[in-house]
Amino acid sequence: MNKTTPSVALVTGASSGIGRATAKALQSAGFRVFGTSRRATAESSDGITMLACDVTDDASVAKLVDEVLAKAGRIDLLVNNAGIGLLGGAEESSIVQAQSLFDVNVFGVLRVTNAVLPTMRRQGMGRIVNLSSVLGLIPAPYSALYSSTKHAIEGYSESLDHELRPFGIRVVLIEPAYTRTSFEENLAKPDQLLDIYDAARAGMNAILWKAIAAGDAPEVVARAVLKAATESAPRRRYTAGKMARQVSFLRRFVPASAFDKSLRKQNGLPV
């Protein structure tokens, strides 16, 4: 690209939280930023052009990419941030609910990525940053389905990176821990609640609220995204925040039995 032409970034789920902080960080770093939200919003806000997109809808995703290309002519960076949560026992969710969760958190990433890739391949360059989680590395009792979506993104991203390197495109992962956003307020509830899980579910919900209240600011994650987006030789994974770094280290080097015991203790489960 011409040095006077800013790189173009597309950030999904940019109306609030990590997505909004990321869009602002990229804009401050010189990117021309397009953000998405599920509902129509102001076209441009704080230098960030907002566009409506439902990542579960093929036509909506195709329209989004066409709009960005019509306005900017290229897409250099894609940040797949849009996602939803679910807290409850794994058997408390119907298959339909599980499929809906995967449709946003996994297939939404695939839809947007596939829509952007032809442009990046023609350009001979591009960077894709996928928001994962430390729950893509470790077990997550009462978040089994959500954790499964993040484990899927980990495998998809790492494999895709190998496929795309010949085209000058890299794929990297961001792994935050607890972050101070409204995420917990938007958690879906299981659609077939079972009394036997009531106490444990309530306990996990209290632990989650407390952990998020003490978690990292969204800007911490945004800085990790910016680093992953701009390093000339990116790493495969970037943890975001002290807790995420600790969890990643412990998962790799602590004996499985000790890690299991610690995880159960941290989650208020019988050891």
C-alpha positions in Angstrom: 0.0 0.0 0.0 0.9 3.6 -0.4 2.4 4.8 2.9 -0.1 7.7 2.9 -3.1 5.4 2.6 -4.2 4.1 6.0 -4.7 0.3 6.5 -8.4 -0.7 6.6 -9.7 -2.7 9.6 -13.0 -4.4 10.1 -14.1 -5.2 13.6 -17.2 -7.2 14.3 -19.2 -6.6 17.5 -17.8 -3.1 17.9 -20.7 -1.3 19.5 -19.4 -1.9 23.1 -16.9 -3.7 25.3 -13.8 -5.3 23.8 -15.0 -4.6 20.2 -15.4 -0.9 20.9 -12.1 -0.6 22.7 -10.4 -2.4 19.9 -11.9 -0.2 17.2 -10.8 2.9 19.1 -7.3 1.6 19.6 -6.9 0.7 15.9 -8.3 4.1 14.9 -5.8 5.9 17.2 -3.0 3.8 15.6 -3.9 5.1 12.2 -6.2 2.5 10.8 -9.4 3.4 8.9 -11.9 1.4 11.0 -15.2 -0.1 10.2 -17.2 -1.6 13.1 -20.3 -3.7 13.1 -23.3 -4.1 15.3 -26.4 -6.2 15.0 -28.7 -3.2 14.8 -28.3 -0.1 12.7 -26.5 2.7 14.5 -24.9 6.0 13.7 -22.9 5.6 10.4 -19.8 7.2 11.8 -18.9 7.7 15.5 -15.5 8.9 16.9 -13.9 8.3 13.5 -15.2 4.8 13.4 -17.7 3.9 10.6 -20.4 1.6 12.0 -22.3 -0.8 9.8 -25.1 -3.2 10.6 -24.3 -6.9 10.3 -25.8 -10.2 11.6 -22.9 -12.7 11.5 -25.4 -15.5 11.4 -26.8 -14.4 8.1 -24.9 -15.0 4.8 -26.5 -12.1 3.0 -25.9 -9.7 5.8 -22.2 -10.6 5.9 -21.8 -10.3 2.1 -23.5 -6.9 2.2 -21.1 -5.8 4.9 -18.0 -6.7 3.0 -19.4 -5.1 -0.2 -20.1 -1.9 1.8 -16.6 -1.8 3.2 -15.0 -2.4 -0.2 -17.2 0.2 -1.8 -16.1 2.8 0.8 -12.4 1.8 1.3 -11.4 -0.4 -1.6 -9.6 -3.0 0.5 -9.6 -4.8 3.8 -6.2 -5.3 5.5 -7.3 -6.5 9.0 -10.3 -8.5 10.2 -11.0 -8.7 13.9 -13.6 -11.4 14.6 -14.9 -10.2 18.0 -18.7 -10.7 17.8 -19.9 -13.4 20.2 -22.4 -14.4 22.9 -22.2 -16.4 26.1 -24.1 -19.1 27.9 -24.0 -20.2 31.5 -25.5 -23.4 32.8 -25.1 -27.2 32.9 -24.3 -28.7 29.6 -27.4 -30.9 29.6 -29.6 -27.9 30.4 -29.4 -26.6 26.8 -31.3 -28.1 23.9 -29.5 -29.0 20.7 -31.2 -26.0 19.1 -29.8 -23.6 21.7 -26.3 -25.2 21.3 -26.5 -24.8 17.6 -27.5 -21.1 18.0 -24.5 -20.5 20.2 -22.2 -22.1 17.6 -23.8 -20.2 14.8 -22.6 -16.9 16.3 -19.4 -17.9 18.0 -18.0 -20.3 15.4 -19.9 -20.1 12.1 -20.1 -16.4 12.4 -16.4 -16.3 12.4 -16.3 -18.6 9.4 -18.8 -16.5 7.5 -17.0 -13.2 7.9 -13.6 -14.8 7.3 -14.7 -16.5 4.1 -16.3 -13.3 2.9 -13.1 -11.3 3.4 -10.5 -13.9 2.2 -11.0 -13.4 -1.6 -10.1 -9.7 -1.1 -7.1 -10.4 1.0 -5.8 -13.0 -1.4 -6.1 -10.6 -4.3 -4.2 -8.0 -2.2 -1.5 -10.6 -1.4 -1.7 -9.6 2.2 -3.9 -9.5 5.3 -4.2 -10.2 9.0 -7.1 -12.0 10.7 -7.4 -11.7 14.5 -9.8 -14.0 16.2 -11.0 -13.4 19.8 -10.7 -16.6 21.7 -10.5 -17.0 25.5 -8.6 -18.8 28.2 -11.7 -21.0 28.1 -10.4 -22.2 24.8 -7.5 -23.6 26.7 -9.0 -25.0 29.9 -12.1 -26.8 31.1 -15.0 -24.6 32.0 -17.7 -26.2 34.2 -21.1 -24.7 33.6 -19.7 -23.0 30.5 -19.1 -26.3 28.6 -20.9 -25.2 25.4 -19.4 -21.7 25.4 -15.9 -23.2 26.1 -16.5 -25.6 23.2 -17.0 -22.7 20.8 -13.7 -21.2 21.9 -11.9 -24.5 21.6 -13.2 -24.8 18.1 -11.9 -21.3 17.2 -8.5 -22.2 18.5 -8.3 -25.3 16.2 -9.8 -23.5 13.3 -7.5 -20.4 13.6 -4.3 -22.4 14.0 -5.0 -24.6 11.1 -6.2 -21.8 8.9 -3.0 -19.9 9.5 -1.0 -22.6 7.9 -3.3 -22.6 4.9 -3.1 -18.9 4.3 0.6 -18.1 4.8 1.3 -18.7 1.1 -1.0 -15.8 0.3 0.6 -13.4 2.7 -2.2 -13.7 5.2 -1.7 -14.6 8.9 -4.3 -15.7 11.4 -3.7 -15.1 15.2 -5.6 -15.6 18.4 -6.3 -13.3 21.3 -6.9 -15.1 24.7 -8.4 -12.8 27.4 -9.5 -13.9 30.8 -12.2 -12.0 32.7 -12.9 -8.6 31.2 -15.0 -5.7 32.6 -17.7 -5.6 30.0 -21.5 -6.1 30.0 -20.8 -9.7 28.8 -22.3 -11.3 32.0 -25.5 -9.2 31.5 -25.9 -10.7 28.1 -25.4 -14.3 29.0 -28.1 -16.6 27.6 -29.9 -18.9 30.1 -30.3 -22.5 29.4 -33.6 -23.3 27.7 -34.4 -26.5 29.6 -33.4 -25.7 33.3 -33.0 -28.6 35.7 -33.6 -28.2 39.4 -30.6 -30.4 40.2 -28.2 -27.7 38.8 -29.9 -24.7 40.5 -27.4 -24.3 43.4 -24.3 -24.9 41.3 -25.5 -22.6 38.5 -26.2 -19.8 41.0 -22.8 -20.3 42.6 -21.0 -20.1 39.2 -23.0 -17.0 38.3 -21.9 -15.3 41.5 -18.3 -16.3 40.9 -18.5 -15.0 37.3 -19.9 -11.6 38.4 -17.2 -11.2 41.0 -14.4 -12.2 38.6 -15.6 -9.8 35.9 -15.9 -7.0 38.4 -12.2 -7.5 39.2 -11.2 -8.3 35.7 -9.2 -6.4 33.1 -10.4 -3.3 31.3 -11.4 -3.8 27.7 -8.5 -1.6 26.7 -6.1 -4.3 27.9 -7.5 -6.7 25.4 -7.6 -4.0 22.7 -3.8 -3.4 23.2 -3.2 -7.1 22.7 -5.3 -7.0 19.5 -3.3 -4.0 18.2 0.0 -5.8 18.9 -1.2 -8.9 17.1 -2.4 -6.8 14.2 0.8 -4.8 13.7 3.7 -7.1 14.5 5.5 -8.0 11.3 6.1 -11.6 12.5 3.0 -12.3 14.7 2.9 -15.0 17.3 0.2 -17.7 17.1 -1.5 -16.6 20.3 -1.5 -13.5 22.4 -2.8 -13.6 26.0 -4.4 -10.4 27.3 -3.9 -9.5 30.9 -2.1 -11.0 33.9 -4.7 -13.7 34.7 -4.7 -15.0 31.1 -0.9 -15.3 31.1 -1.0 -17.2 34.4 -3.7 -19.6 33.2 -1.8 -20.2 30.0 1.4 -21.0 31.9 -0.2 -23.2 34.4 -2.1 -25.2 31.8 1.1 -26.0 30.0 3.4 -26.7 33.0 1.4 -27.8 36.0 0.7 -31.5 36.4 -2.8 -32.4 35.2 -4.0 -33.6 38.7 -2.8 -30.4 40.4 -4.4 -28.3 37.7 -7.7 -30.2 38.0 -7.7 -29.8 41.8 -7.0 -26.0 41.5 -9.7 -25.5 38.9 -12.3 -27.2 41.0 -11.3 -25.1 44.0 -11.4 -21.9 42.1 -14.9 -22.7 40.8 -16.3 -23.7 44.2 -16.6 -27.4 43.3 -15.9 -30.3 45.6 -12.2 -31.2 45.4 
